[in-house]
Amino acid sequence: MMDRKDILNNIRNIKEISVLIVGAGINGAGLYRELTLQGIPTILIDKHDFSSGASAASSRMIHGGLRYLENNEAQLVKESLMERNRLILNAAHYVKPLPTTIPIFSWFSGTLSALPKFFGRPTRNVGRGALIVKLGLSLYDFYTRKQRILPKHIFTSRKKALGKRPELNPGIIGTATYFDAWISYPERLCLELIKDSNLLEHNSLAINYMSLEKSSYDTVVVKDKTTGECLTLKPDIVVNATGAWIDLTNMALGKKSQFIGGTKGSHLVIDNKELIKATQGQMLFYENEDGRICILFPFQGKVLVGSTDIKIDNPEEAICHNDEVEYMLNAVKQIFPNIKISNSDVVFQFCGVRPLPNSNSDVTAQISRNHSIEIIPPSKANKYPIYSLVGGKWTTFRAFSEKTADDIFAILNVSRRMYTRDISIGGGKNFPKDMLERKKWIDKMHSQSGLSLGKLETLLERYGTEAEPVVAYMVKDNDQPLEFHKEYTCREIMYLVRNEYVVHLDDLILRRTTIALLGELTYSLLKEIGSIVGKLNNWSENTVEKEINRTVEILSHKHNLKLK
Ligand SMILES: Cc1cc2nc3c(=O)[nH]c(=O)nc-3n(C[C@H](O)[C@H](O)[C@H](O)COP(=O)(O)OP(=O)(O)OC[C@H]3O[C@@H](n4cnc5c(N)ncnc54)[C@H](O)[C@@H]3O)c2cc1C
């Protein structure tokens, strides 16, 4: 594997390339895979880490988008359901089925307000009764009838529902349960797309901490954020996959655009035993009193609660404010009125900006979640066309990338060699399909490595079958659990640093692992990991200290987390 220095050297020498993709969130990474599979020389850059924008801040649902049916977006729901099913198969290590329960408080409400929306007149939804939920879930089942891999929905009477879930608000008239999916490590899956692509093609390169700065007629200037060095590239096509930053990026490319109308969304990670128990392993998909849909579901031993939806102009300013925390905690109270959740149960919070299409709708939930490609054609000012990837969902990244790639192939006059529809991603390759295969994998790895069965289970959950090289690296030399986090070992951390393009300490803490997300980070642990990374990268003591301070500052400012 090339390290960042080699990649940088290659970029210095390449200069002319077919496609420059700016932005390595899920849409940039998905397209990078499509293009490298075809052998098209491509450079993918991101001004921060890979998958550090909206792609790291989602609700972690891989879903059809039941709610979008209200906005008359049946086509989007169909496509999302298809892509959801593909991800369950192709990324089985991270994308897993999730039974989802909707508490229902009336029989018919929402039916009247749904009609004008169906005919394109936006109205705010308040109260979705049993009839409207039944209609939505029946459509969900209908759309997946030909490729059913998850069970159909069921309704449960009030008496039965409360018997099974005594914590639920007794005001319900019943519940409905259907299936969607969730993703455990979106940042890692995005990175895996890039790593898979890098194994394929040697004339394509992906690099983090490299920003697009400015452009001239046929060149683009990019800047290495770690050193300040500027490089000039000559692309045939520029793809602007910078999400909420799309208009700012077009500005740097000398073009004015108003494609994006971002809304910020916040989430909480809650450590509360009663709440975890009350989820019963399911997602709760419920309506707040203002009619907005909120969600909560068990997430790696904690509960993920979301979200808000607030218009925002500058994506750099997106942080979760206290009133959003209160909003989300109050919404939980409406379905579990007797579960006491205090602010100290919130172990992590995060916020990101949905790169939605520019819209003057007052009701943010009704802005389309569909994706589109906005093309700025070549002109006297720029030789290359600029493709801006607007909107979309995590769930639909592959379909969006496929469509964008097809447009690019048409311009470059190449024909497609293969589709990504059935290609497994990263540790999803040969992932055990059932308990028997899982046991076989664990027994095999146990006899090869001597690691305990429990440790191997953990590694399989974290990395899928990509745990194999991790295990091989761990047992190659003396290893020991971290002093301040027994679930990780020194060599596991070293493996991630060596093989996963870690530039800053926060890449490791926030995106290669879930240490911060799950509220497991302490100052002592940060120092311990900082010293391992420092030794491996030959950082001076001063650099280690700077990296620790940088992480502390990001956690404090962006996540309101004060380390103890
Ligand atoms: C709160 C919230 C909840 C969501 N929930 C879900 C969900 O449950 N399920 C679902 O399917 N989808 C969900 N989404 C939608 C989904 O996460 C996004 O649509 C998707 O991640 C967008 O990916 P992207 O690659 O277009 O943008 P991003 O992930 O934002 O990537 C853009 C990248 O561009 C980089 N960049 C910006 N400027 C420059 C520059 N000048 N030079 C180089 N790089 C630059 C940024 O650093 C960033 O990494 C949610 C989104 C949010 C915000």
The ligand as a Gaussian input file, in Angstrom:
#p B3LYP/6-31G(d) Opt

LIG

0 1
 C      -28.021000      14.947000      10.038000
 C      -27.993000      14.050000       8.850000
 C      -28.661000      12.836000       8.887000
 C      -28.640000      12.002000       7.775000
 N      -29.173000      10.759000       7.874000
 C      -29.096000       9.903000       6.829000
 C      -29.522000       8.559000       6.975000
 O      -29.901000       8.115000       8.054000
 N      -29.461000       7.759000       5.893000
 C      -29.012000       8.205000       4.683000
 O      -29.026000       7.432000       3.735000
 N      -28.540000       9.470000       4.530000
 C      -28.561000      10.314000       5.576000
 N      -28.063000      11.580000       5.466000
 C      -27.590000      12.048000       4.162000
 C      -26.161000      11.648000       3.850000
 O      -25.374000      11.562000       5.005000
 C      -25.551000      12.684000       2.905000
 O      -26.413000      12.953000       1.849000
 C      -24.239000      12.188000       2.312000
 O      -23.377000      11.793000       3.342000
 C      -23.612000      13.290000       1.484000
 O      -22.352000      12.847000       1.077000
 P      -21.409000      13.774000       0.213000
 O      -20.249000      12.933000      -0.154000
 O      -22.181000      14.388000      -0.902000
 O      -21.011000      14.989000       1.181000
 P      -20.002000      15.030000       2.421000
 O      -19.966000      13.767000       3.163000
 O      -20.333000      16.251000       3.199000
 O      -18.579000      15.201000       1.732000
 C      -18.136000      16.418000       1.181000
 C      -16.638000      16.500000       1.406000
 O      -16.113000      17.604000       0.657000
 C      -14.976000      18.086000       1.355000
 N      -14.632000      19.423000       0.864000
 C      -15.330000      20.570000       1.030000
 N      -14.688000      21.592000       0.420000
 C      -13.566000      21.088000      -0.145000
 C      -12.491000      21.655000      -0.910000
 N      -12.435000      22.953000      -1.217000
 N      -11.480000      20.843000      -1.302000
 C      -11.503000      19.509000      -0.998000
 N      -12.505000      18.935000      -0.286000
 C      -13.528000      19.701000       0.137000
 C      -15.430000      18.051000       2.811000
 O      -14.325000      18.043000       3.682000
 C      -16.257000      16.764000       2.862000
 O      -15.508000      15.664000       3.352000
 C      -28.000000      12.417000       6.586000
 C      -27.301000      13.623000       6.562000
 C      -27.260000      14.415000       7.699000
 C      -26.438000      15.667000       7.697000

